[in-house]
């Protein structure tokens, strides 16, 4: 079970696996930040200039989690976003009203999610494992406006932990998708003049990790019994280790365990709300405040 020292060792183990790939190396804190952000948010955004290692880090992260097809069952999908995507049909596919069937898109997302559905009934003869974390990478996500083509998923960001049924245009099974609570998205974006800006509505629901060119080559240490992590960790154990429900969060707040974080947040908010000529005040939404406190609590 991922508790106490075992949880620390798991983070170090993931760090070592990523660094052993010989590409962008990351430190312990950066690894912990990545794991907690992915577990607590439906969408995590990797932001940075071209060449800093955003895509390779995500691929190496999936390999370290043992959810890539070469390690375990294929619970990881790398999707290259194209310019000109305008709706969910570019991401998933569309209903053919003449043939009365669903024509899945080229991304493979529909196929993967349908496989996760079937896995619950027939776990042995399937290419995915519904008991593990499932990760979809949207590479170069802001080549097209995310809030347009990802709109079906954007609407469930606040309640993804419960799993959802996505209606694709009909009541029949082939026109619905059962979204497991173990599903997460990572998007890589660039920040230059060739891409679309992210909307406030999207940013309010996502965690953003900015990658720079800094040296993170410090090696992982204090790994106890690395063999413990020879395969993928069940999703429910990851939930217990890196997420926190509302009741536990409330207890942590009432017990004063987040008092220093509250003080820092109040200072930040007072500065953002300062009355400065020709400068609008900035407000942190209740949704984002809750996300910050949940992150700090873990």
C-alpha positions as CSV (number, residue, x, y, z in Angstrom):
1,X,0.0,0.0,0.0
2,X,1.2,3.5,-0.9
3,X,1.4,5.0,2.6
4,X,4.1,6.7,4.6
5,X,7.6,5.7,3.5
6,X,6.3,3.4,0.8
7,X,4.6,6.5,-0.9
8,X,8.0,8.4,-0.8
9,X,9.7,5.4,-2.3
10,X,7.1,5.1,-5.0
11,X,7.7,8.7,-6.0
12,X,11.5,8.1,-6.1
13,X,10.9,5.0,-8.1
14,X,8.9,6.9,-10.7
15,X,11.7,9.6,-10.8
16,X,14.4,7.0,-11.3
17,X,12.4,5.3,-14.2
18,X,11.9,8.7,-16.0
19,X,15.6,9.7,-15.5
20,X,16.8,6.3,-16.7
21,X,15.3,6.9,-20.1
22,X,18.2,9.3,-20.8
23,X,16.0,12.3,-21.8
24,X,14.8,15.2,-19.7
25,X,15.7,14.4,-16.1
26,X,13.5,15.5,-13.2
27,X,13.9,15.9,-9.5
28,X,12.0,14.3,-6.6
29,X,9.8,17.4,-6.0
30,X,9.0,17.7,-9.7
31,X,8.0,14.1,-9.8
32,X,5.8,14.4,-6.7
33,X,4.2,17.5,-8.3
34,X,3.5,15.6,-11.5
35,X,1.9,12.6,-9.7
36,X,-0.3,14.7,-7.4
37,X,-1.3,17.1,-10.2
38,X,-2.3,14.2,-12.5
39,X,-4.2,12.4,-9.8
40,X,-6.1,15.4,-8.5
41,X,-7.0,17.0,-11.9
42,X,-8.9,15.7,-14.9
43,X,-6.6,17.8,-17.1
44,X,-2.9,18.6,-16.4
45,X,-1.2,21.0,-18.8
46,X,2.5,20.9,-19.6
47,X,3.5,24.4,-20.7
48,X,6.9,25.4,-22.1
49,X,9.0,26.4,-25.1
50,X,9.7,23.9,-27.8
51,X,12.5,21.5,-27.0
52,X,12.2,21.5,-23.2
53,X,11.1,17.9,-23.1
54,X,7.3,18.1,-22.5
55,X,6.2,15.2,-24.7
56,X,9.1,12.9,-23.8
57,X,8.5,13.5,-20.1
58,X,4.9,12.4,-20.5
59,X,5.8,9.3,-22.5
60,X,8.5,8.4,-19.9
61,X,6.0,9.0,-17.1
62,X,3.6,6.6,-18.7
63,X,6.4,4.0,-19.1
64,X,7.3,4.5,-15.4
65,X,3.7,4.0,-14.3
66,X,3.8,0.7,-16.3
67,X,0.6,1.7,-18.2
68,X,2.2,1.9,-21.7
69,X,1.5,-1.0,-24.0
70,X,5.1,-2.2,-23.9
71,X,4.9,-2.6,-20.1
72,X,1.4,-3.5,-19.2
73,X,-1.9,-3.3,-21.0
74,X,-2.3,-0.2,-23.2
75,X,-3.8,2.3,-20.7
76,X,-1.8,5.2,-22.3
77,X,-2.6,6.9,-25.6
78,X,-0.6,9.6,-27.4
79,X,-2.8,11.8,-29.5
80,X,-1.3,14.4,-31.9
81,X,-3.7,17.4,-32.0
82,X,-4.1,18.8,-35.5
83,X,-4.8,22.4,-36.6
84,X,-8.4,23.1,-37.4
85,X,-10.1,20.9,-34.9
86,X,-13.4,22.5,-34.0
87,X,-15.6,20.0,-32.2
88,X,-15.7,16.6,-30.4
89,X,-16.1,14.8,-33.6
90,X,-12.4,15.6,-34.4
91,X,-11.4,14.0,-31.1
92,X,-13.9,11.1,-30.8
93,X,-15.7,10.6,-34.1
94,X,-19.3,11.2,-35.1
95,X,-22.7,9.5,-35.5
96,X,-23.6,8.4,-39.0
97,X,-27.3,9.3,-39.3
98,X,-27.7,7.3,-42.5
99,X,-26.1,4.0,-41.4
100,X,-27.2,4.5,-37.8
101,X,-23.7,3.7,-36.4
102,X,-20.9,5.5,-34.8
103,X,-17.8,6.2,-36.9
104,X,-14.8,6.5,-34.5
105,X,-12.2,9.2,-35.2
106,X,-8.5,8.5,-36.1
107,X,-7.3,9.5,-32.6
108,X,-8.1,6.1,-31.1
109,X,-9.7,7.7,-28.0
110,X,-13.2,6.2,-28.7
111,X,-11.6,2.8,-29.2
112,X,-9.7,3.0,-26.0
113,X,-12.7,4.1,-23.9
114,X,-14.8,1.4,-25.4
115,X,-12.1,-1.1,-24.5
116,X,-12.2,0.1,-20.9
117,X,-15.9,-0.4,-20.8
118,X,-15.6,-4.0,-22.1
119,X,-12.7,-4.8,-19.7
120,X,-15.1,-4.7,-16.8
121,X,-17.0,-7.6,-18.3
122,X,-14.1,-9.5,-19.8
123,X,-10.8,-8.4,-18.1
124,X,-8.7,-11.3,-19.5
125,X,-9.3,-10.8,-23.2
126,X,-8.7,-7.1,-23.4
127,X,-5.9,-4.7,-24.3
128,X,-6.5,-2.4,-21.4
129,X,-7.0,-2.8,-17.6
130,X,-9.8,-0.8,-16.0
131,X,-8.3,-1.2,-12.5
132,X,-5.3,0.9,-13.5
133,X,-4.8,4.6,-14.2
134,X,-5.7,5.5,-17.8
135,X,-3.8,8.4,-19.4
136,X,-4.4,10.3,-22.7
137,X,-1.8,12.7,-24.0
138,X,-3.0,15.6,-26.2
139,X,0.2,16.6,-27.8
140,X,0.4,20.2,-29.1
141,X,-3.1,20.7,-27.6
142,X,-3.4,24.4,-28.4
143,X,-2.9,24.1,-32.1
144,X,-6.7,24.3,-32.0
145,X,-8.9,25.8,-29.3
146,X,-9.1,23.2,-26.6
147,X,-12.4,24.4,-25.2
148,X,-14.0,23.6,-28.5
149,X,-12.8,20.1,-29.4
150,X,-12.5,19.0,-25.7
151,X,-15.8,20.5,-24.7
152,X,-17.5,17.2,-23.8
153,X,-14.8,16.5,-21.2
154,X,-14.5,20.1,-20.0
155,X,-18.1,20.0,-18.7
156,X,-17.3,17.1,-16.3
157,X,-14.0,18.3,-14.8
158,X,-15.5,19.0,-11.4
159,X,-17.1,15.6,-11.1
160,X,-14.8,13.2,-12.9
161,X,-14.0,11.2,-9.8
162,X,-17.4,9.6,-9.9
163,X,-17.1,8.4,-13.6
164,X,-19.5,9.7,-16.2
165,X,-21.6,8.6,-19.2
166,X,-20.9,10.6,-22.3
167,X,-23.8,10.9,-24.8
168,X,-22.6,10.8,-28.4
169,X,-26.0,11.3,-30.0
170,X,-28.3,8.5,-29.0
171,X,-29.5,6.1,-26.3
172,X,-28.0,3.0,-27.7
173,X,-24.8,1.6,-26.2
174,X,-22.8,2.4,-29.3
175,X,-23.8,6.1,-28.9
176,X,-22.6,6.4,-25.3
177,X,-19.2,6.2,-23.6
178,X,-18.7,5.1,-20.0
179,X,-15.9,7.3,-18.7
180,X,-14.1,5.6,-15.8
181,X,-13.0,7.7,-12.7
182,X,-9.4,6.5,-13.5
183,X,-9.2,8.5,-16.7
184,X,-6.9,11.5,-16.9
185,X,-5.7,13.8,-19.7
186,X,-2.3,15.5,-20.1
187,X,-2.0,18.3,-22.6
188,X,1.3,19.7,-23.9
189,X,1.2,23.3,-25.1
190,X,3.6,25.8,-26.6
191,X,3.5,29.5,-25.9
192,X,4.3,31.3,-29.1
193,X,2.4,33.2,-31.9
194,X,1.5,30.0,-33.8
195,X,-0.9,28.6,-31.3
196,X,-4.3,29.3,-29.7
197,X,-4.5,30.9,-26.2
198,X,-6.1,28.9,-23.4
199,X,-9.4,30.3,-22.1
200,X,-9.9,31.3,-18.5
201,X,-12.7,28.7,-18.4
202,X,-10.2,25.9,-19.2
203,X,-7.4,27.2,-17.0
204,X,-9.8,27.4,-14.0
205,X,-10.3,23.6,-14.3
206,X,-6.8,22.5,-15.0
207,X,-3.4,22.2,-13.3
208,X,-0.6,23.9,-15.2
209,X,3.1,22.7,-14.9
210,X,5.7,25.0,-16.6
211,X,8.8,23.2,-17.8
212,X,12.0,25.2,-18.3
213,X,15.6,24.3,-19.2
214,X,16.8,24.1,-15.6
215,X,19.0,21.1,-14.6
216,X,17.1,18.5,-12.6
217,X,19.7,15.8,-12.8
218,X,19.8,15.0,-9.1
219,X,19.5,11.3,-8.8
220,X,16.7,9.4,-7.0
221,X,17.7,8.1,-3.6
222,X,16.3,6.1,-0.7
223,X,14.4,3.7,-2.8
224,X,13.3,0.7,-0.7
225,X,12.7,-2.5,-2.5
226,X,12.2,-1.2,-6.0
227,X,10.9,-4.6,-6.9
228,X,7.7,-3.7,-5.1
229,X,6.9,-1.4,-8.0
230,X,7.5,-3.9,-10.8
231,X,4.0,-3.4,-12.3
232,X,1.3,-0.8,-12.5
233,X,-0.1,0.3,-9.1
234,X,-3.9,-0.2,-8.9
235,X,-5.8,3.1,-9.4
236,X,-7.6,2.9,-6.0
237,X,-4.2,2.8,-4.2
238,X,-3.1,5.9,-6.1
239,X,-6.3,7.6,-5.0
240,X,-5.7,6.7,-1.4
241,X,-2.1,8.0,-1.6
242,X,-2.4,11.2,-3.7
243,X,-6.0,12.4,-3.5
244,X,-8.2,13.8,-0.7
245,X,-12.0,13.9,-0.5
246,X,-14.0,16.9,0.7
247,X,-14.6,15.5,4.3
248,X,-10.9,14.9,4.9
249,X,-10.0,18.3,3.4
250,X,-12.5,20.0,5.7
251,X,-11.0,18.2,8.8
252,X,-7.5,19.3,7.8
253,X,-8.7,22.9,7.4
254,X,-10.7,22.8,10.7
255,X,-7.7,21.2,12.5
256,X,-5.4,24.0,11.4
257,X,-3.2,21.8,9.3
258,X,-3.4,24.3,6.4
259,X,-3.1,27.5,8.4
260,X,0.2,28.6,6.8
261,X,-1.2,27.9,3.4
262,X,-4.3,30.0,4.2
263,X,-2.1,32.9,5.3
264,X,0.0,32.7,2.1
265,X,-3.2,32.6,0.0
266,X,-4.7,35.6,1.7
267,X,-1.5,37.5,1.1
268,X,-1.5,36.6,-2.6
269,X,-5.2,37.4,-3.0
270,X,-4.9,40.8,-1.3
271,X,-2.0,41.7,-3.7
272,X,-4.0,40.5,-6.7
273,X,-7.0,42.6,-5.7
274,X,-5.0,45.8,-5.1
275,X,-6.5,49.0,-6.7
276,X,-3.9,49.9,-9.3
277,X,-4.7,52.5,-12.0
278,X,-5.5,51.0,-15.4
279,X,-5.1,47.4,-14.1
280,X,-8.1,45.1,-13.4
281,X,-8.1,43.2,-10.1
282,X,-7.5,39.4,-10.4
283,X,-9.7,37.0,-8.5
284,X,-8.9,33.4,-7.6
285,X,-12.1,31.3,-8.1
286,X,-13.5,29.0,-5.4
287,X,-12.8,26.1,-7.7
288,X,-9.1,27.0,-8.0
289,X,-8.8,27.7,-4.3
290,X,-10.2,24.3,-3.4
291,X,-7.7,22.7,-5.9
292,X,-4.8,24.5,-4.3
293,X,-5.9,23.5,-0.7
294,X,-6.4,19.8,-1.8
295,X,-2.9,19.8,-3.4
296,X,-1.3,21.3,-0.2
297,X,-3.2,18.9,2.0
298,X,-1.6,15.9,0.2
